[in-house]
Amino acid sequence: MTATGAHDQTMNRSSLHAETRDRTHLENSRPIPWDRICDAPGWTVALDALLGLLESREGRLRKRRVEDRRKLREVLGAVVLALYATYRADEDRWLAYSRRNDDYGPTFRRYLHPDVSERTATTVTDFLAAAGLADHRPGSYSRNGFGGGSGFRSRIRARPLLVTLLEDHGVTPASLGIADWSELLRLKAPADRWRGPKRLLPYRDTDATLALRKELQSYNAFLDQFRIDLEPQADKHSELAIDGDDDPADIVDRRSRRLYRVFNNDRWDHGGRFYGGWWQQFPSAHRRRLLIDGEETVELDFAALHPRFCYHLEGMPLAPDIDPYCVEGISGPNMRSAIKVAFNQLLNVDGAVRLKAPDGVPAMLPRGISYAKLIRQIEMQHAPISSWLRKGRGVELQYLDSQIASTILDYMRIRNICCLPVHDSFIVPRSAELTLGQSMLMAHWAALKRQTGIGCWPVISGWTSNAVQARAQASVGEP
């Protein structure tokens, strides 16, 4: 072998090892969303061109049946739109999909495109990869000899060539939407690791799930009556930093107002928060510029809701003037924000996991205070609620706040007032601030009274004036 040949072999092995070490397709990925649709005038032309290219590369002797071709076209469109939306949100993100026939059976149908099957999914993904329109990483599975095993699903992501082809036909992020059949109640498994992904689980409908879905359908139909937008000066893409959440939408689509609920740990009393509204993706500074039917809005927020829940559920309601996001002996201009992040990690982590400070948090800490020390100080100060810290019980608190949110949304709908949920805060037209405040006070009191036998008024922030706050409190009575 020549020296050059030996060098090439070494380089090939190095490249192979580098690719093996590269886990981007596993660490920066999400399950493929099957429910994207598009109303760009040129979309059908682009889709037909892609289908024609797929069929020309197959070399089939016999044409598909009409119905089979229709299904393939639908699945091709769903995959391509999912890839495009994801690329425009994060061009390095991969989408995971299954190549197992069992994963497309009746058990999982509620989360899948109505026409998708293992055959159509693999035909489409193989075509996109072979045509140079997408990158692809095959999945892997290893049996353990005991009837089980472990592995990961195949991943795919768009290449610029596919994005250019679509945009040349007028497809843009604003032209995308969500299909009407998209499931509104999503049940997820526990994460395999701290902050790991949570896979969707199958479930059978009951009277309770049917009622929850009907409520969501009703409220979504109600939201469709209103025009929800931003003040013109806020309508600059560079200003609109997206704030991710459990199931963040790929793009800021102003039509994305179809709320759904996510339950966790294979339980209907864990989680349950509302997602799907495009306004949820913006930081509060940008949400102040929201308009509802042209009217300025106000956002009222339950302050320190989860820490207050913990104390209340332990029979020790906090006084309104106590801020659980303050730690004795530690101060600084951004300390409350840092403590809030750390506290919420403690509520959601299960076990003695070493908690890492998210990006930006270390800069908030004063000299001499490490993130580990901050965590220890929080745990010491909040020892009375230690049964809620490092126990993975944050989803129990989410369920309670989702029940309160559901009550508030129903109250506002009955009064024909558009109300936009952002988990523990709510946005309404400025003229409805008083009504929203009243509903938040009453819903919080009723939920905790029902849960513990002890009623308690919440601490609400965001009032436009002390006078409005006083009127809201006076209208529901003294604690």
Beta strands, then each sheet from edge to edge (+ up, - down):
strand 1: 29-31
strand 2: 36-38
strand 3: 94-97
strand 4: 134-137
strand 5: 140-143
strand 6: 149-152
strand 7: 154-158
strand 8: 176-178
strand 9: 185-187
strand 10: 228-230
strand 11: 260-263
strand 12: 271-275
strand 13: 290-292
strand 14: 295-302
strand 15: 420-421
strand 16: 425-429
strand 17: 460-461
sheet 1: 1+ 3+ 7- 4+
sheet 2: 2+ 8-
sheet 3: 5+ 6-
sheet 4: 9+ 11+ 12-
sheet 5: 10+ 13- 14+ 16- 15+
sheet 6: 10+ 13- 14+ 17-
end
